[in-house]
Amino acid sequence: MICFKPESYGSAFQSLLEIDRRRPLDAGSPDRTAREELTRLSLEIAFSHATVIDRDMASCCLSGAWLLHDFLDESHTISQSIETPSGSYWHAIMHRREGDFSNANYWLRRVGRHPVIDLIAERLGSDYDPFAFVDECSSALRGKHEQLEQCLDKQQMEWETLFDFCYREATGI
């Protein structure tokens, strides 16, 4: 189980990650105060404290940062250009949040059996099926409020676990 600590990802990411990471299940409202900081965030700046050994994984972190602040279009632009399972995973999460559940499932099929799925299951203490989670989120958004809190918690865990995984793969740390 990881304990997500924003300071673990370098100063450029830290301020962007020190927010409430429990994001809405839907598209949310873009955090306009973070736009300028996100726009300036290049791979070179974001990873100036570390050596990048996998540029695709580093780009996944940028996609995740945009998504965390509810900039779905910007996150989509980045993730759709990363032709890896992790890029597809970010792409799937973005489509799930925008409410395009069939497209989210399409991208999850491209992900395959990602190591993050097992890490999430370990953190949950039970099996984790990202396809079932798409259905759970869809149900929660259609008014099944008993699922809402659980989905919000699980989505935060998914985001943090995927971000941490991509960061570690990007830097070899």
Backbone torsions as a table, in degrees:
resi	resn	phi	psi	omega
1	MET	NA	137.1	178.2
2	ILE	-97.6	150.6	170.7
3	CYS	-110.9	107.4	-172.5
4	PHE	-72.0	117.9	-179.5
5	LYS	-123.8	108.1	-177.9
6	PRO	-52.0	-32.7	-178.8
7	GLU	-68.8	-13.0	-180.0
8	SER	-74.8	-10.1	-172.5
9	TYR	-111.7	17.8	177.5
10	GLY	88.4	158.6	-173.2
11	SER	-65.3	-32.4	-178.8
12	ALA	-66.8	-37.9	177.2
13	PHE	-81.7	-31.9	-170.3
14	GLN	-51.0	-52.6	-176.7
15	SER	-65.1	-30.9	178.9
16	LEU	-74.5	-25.6	-177.8
17	LEU	-94.1	-12.6	-178.9
18	GLU	-86.1	56.0	176.9
19	ILE	-130.9	177.4	173.4
20	ASP	-70.4	108.1	-177.7
21	ARG	-84.4	3.5	175.6
22	ARG	-85.7	88.3	-172.1
23	ARG	-87.8	159.5	176.8
24	PRO	-63.1	156.7	177.7
25	LEU	-74.3	-22.9	179.9
26	ASP	-94.6	-163.2	-175.5
27	ALA	-65.8	-23.6	-179.3
28	GLY	70.1	-165.3	178.4
29	SER	-123.0	119.3	-179.4
30	PRO	-53.4	137.1	179.3
31	ASP	-82.7	93.8	-175.4
32	ARG	-61.0	-28.2	-179.6
33	THR	-68.7	-22.4	-179.7
34	ALA	-92.6	-10.8	-174.6
35	ARG	-56.7	-46.7	-177.5
36	GLU	-62.6	-44.4	179.6
37	GLU	-63.9	-41.9	178.5
38	LEU	-65.6	-39.6	-179.8
39	THR	-62.6	-36.6	179.0
40	ARG	-76.8	-13.4	-172.9
41	LEU	-78.0	100.8	174.7
42	SER	-100.9	170.5	175.8
43	LEU	-59.8	-40.1	-178.0
44	GLU	-63.6	-41.8	-179.6
45	ILE	-74.0	-47.0	-176.8
46	ALA	-60.7	-34.1	-175.4
47	PHE	-115.6	27.8	-178.6
48	SER	-64.4	-20.5	-178.7
49	HIS	-89.3	-4.8	-174.1
50	ALA	-142.5	166.2	174.0
51	THR	-95.4	126.1	178.5
52	VAL	-85.1	122.4	177.4
53	ILE	-105.9	-10.3	177.9
54	ASP	-143.1	100.8	-176.0
55	ARG	-65.4	-33.3	178.2
56	ASP	-64.0	-43.0	179.0
57	MET	-66.9	-36.8	176.1
58	ALA	-63.3	-41.2	177.0
59	SER	-64.0	-33.8	175.7
60	CYS	-59.2	-39.1	178.4
61	CYS	-63.4	-39.5	177.3
62	LEU	-64.1	-43.5	177.3
63	SER	-58.6	-43.8	179.2
64	GLY	-63.4	-38.9	179.5
65	ALA	-64.1	-43.4	176.9
66	TRP	-62.3	-42.0	-179.6
67	LEU	-64.5	-39.1	-179.6
68	LEU	-58.8	-33.1	-179.2
69	HIS	-96.7	15.9	173.6
70	ASP	67.9	26.6	172.7
71	PHE	-96.7	80.3	-173.1
72	LEU	-67.0	-39.6	-179.1
73	ASP	-62.7	-44.4	-179.5
74	GLU	-66.4	-41.9	176.7
75	SER	-61.2	-41.9	-179.8
76	HIS	-62.0	-44.4	-179.5
77	THR	-57.5	-42.0	-179.5
78	ILE	-72.2	-51.7	-173.0
79	SER	-65.0	-34.2	-178.0
80	GLN	-70.7	-15.2	178.4
81	SER	-93.8	-0.2	-179.1
82	ILE	-103.9	104.5	-174.3
83	GLU	-91.8	61.8	178.1
84	THR	-135.3	164.9	175.5
85	PRO	-57.1	-38.4	179.7
86	SER	-68.4	-40.2	175.2
87	GLY	-60.6	-41.4	178.0
88	SER	-65.8	-33.4	179.2
89	TYR	-65.8	-47.3	176.7
90	TRP	-60.5	-40.2	178.9
91	HIS	-60.5	-43.8	-179.9
92	ALA	-64.1	-43.7	179.9
93	ILE	-62.1	-42.8	180.0
94	MET	-59.9	-45.7	179.7
95	HIS	-66.3	-35.2	176.5
96	ARG	-62.6	-43.4	-179.2
97	ARG	-68.1	-30.9	179.0
98	GLU	-80.6	-6.2	177.0
99	GLY	92.2	8.7	177.4
100	ASP	-95.0	78.5	-170.9
101	PHE	-68.6	-35.0	178.5
102	SER	-68.3	-36.6	177.5
103	ASN	-69.8	-36.5	175.8
104	ALA	-59.9	-43.9	179.1
105	ASN	-66.0	-36.5	176.3
106	TYR	-57.6	-47.7	-177.9
107	TRP	-70.3	-32.1	175.3
108	LEU	-65.1	-35.1	176.2
109	ARG	-63.1	-33.9	177.6
110	ARG	-72.4	-24.0	178.7
111	VAL	-67.5	-43.6	-175.2
112	GLY	75.1	-151.8	-178.3
113	ARG	-90.3	84.3	-177.6
114	HIS	-75.5	141.4	178.4
115	PRO	-56.0	-28.4	-179.9
116	VAL	-63.4	-30.6	179.6
117	ILE	-60.0	-44.1	177.9
118	ASP	-68.9	-36.0	178.0
119	LEU	-65.0	-40.8	177.7
120	ILE	-65.3	-43.8	178.6
121	ALA	-59.2	-40.8	178.6
122	GLU	-62.8	-43.9	179.2
123	ARG	-66.0	-35.1	179.4
124	LEU	-77.1	-23.8	-175.0
125	GLY	74.9	23.1	178.2
126	SER	-159.3	175.2	177.6
127	ASP	-62.6	152.3	176.0
128	TYR	-131.9	123.6	178.7
129	ASP	-119.8	108.1	-177.0
130	PRO	-63.1	-26.7	176.6
131	PHE	-69.9	-42.6	176.9
132	ALA	-64.0	-34.1	179.2
133	PHE	-66.2	-36.5	174.9
134	VAL	-58.2	-45.3	179.2
135	ASP	-63.9	-41.0	178.3
136	GLU	-61.3	-44.0	179.3
137	CYS	-64.4	-41.9	177.8
138	SER	-59.7	-44.8	178.6
139	SER	-63.8	-44.0	-179.7
140	ALA	-62.1	-39.9	-179.9
141	LEU	-71.6	-21.7	177.0
142	ARG	-87.4	8.1	172.7
143	GLY	109.3	5.4	176.5
144	LYS	-82.9	81.2	-170.8
145	HIS	-64.8	-22.3	178.7
146	GLU	-65.8	-20.2	178.2
147	GLN	-93.0	-16.6	-171.8
148	LEU	-58.4	-53.6	-176.6
149	GLU	-61.5	-42.9	179.4
150	GLN	-63.0	-41.9	179.3
151	CYS	-65.6	-40.8	178.6
152	LEU	-61.6	-43.6	178.4
153	ASP	-64.9	-43.6	-177.9
154	LYS	-67.0	-38.5	178.7
155	GLN	-63.9	-41.1	177.1
156	GLN	-61.6	-44.8	179.6
157	MET	-61.5	-41.7	179.2
158	GLU	-61.8	-48.0	-178.9
159	TRP	-60.4	-49.9	-177.6
160	GLU	-62.4	-40.8	-178.3
161	THR	-67.9	-43.2	179.3
162	LEU	-67.9	-42.1	178.6
163	PHE	-61.0	-48.2	-179.8
164	ASP	-59.6	-44.4	179.0
165	PHE	-59.8	-48.6	-178.1
166	CYS	-63.5	-40.9	179.5
167	TYR	-61.6	-46.4	-178.5
168	ARG	-65.2	-38.7	177.4
169	GLU	-69.6	-35.3	179.8
170	ALA	-66.1	-36.1	-172.7
171	THR	-107.6	-14.3	-176.6
172	GLY	74.1	12.8	-179.9
173	ILE	-82.3	NA	NA
